[in-house]
Amino acid sequence: MSGCGILYTNVHVPRAYRSATPGDVEASQNDPIVTGKSCTHSLLFLFAWGNGGYAAATKNALKNYPDGILYDVQSDSQLKSVLGLYTRLYTVVTGKVAKRK
């Protein structure tokens, strides 16, 4: 997985995330569904960098809705590697956007 460099490592990864529920926000049938990604990288097992955390992915998902809040959130990870020489790990967050109560 991305996140371990022998010479340099500066990586943020997700640990836990509490998602709001429709009862916590002013939910509507017309609330848009958005997706955001955050990413870490590793190169030649020597260098690792990036912010693959939930906060970064959520911020990316809400970039067009600065006053919104995500609810009914789903999270996933996507890993891409080329012979272990270059590795990229995404944290993907998808949810509905609502107004804060």
Secondary structure, 3 states (H helix, E strand, C coil): CCCCCCCEEEEECCCCCCCECHHHCECCCCCCEEEEEEEEEEECCCEEEEECCHHHHHHHHCCCCCCEEEEEEEEEEEEEEECCCEEEEEEEEEEEEEECC
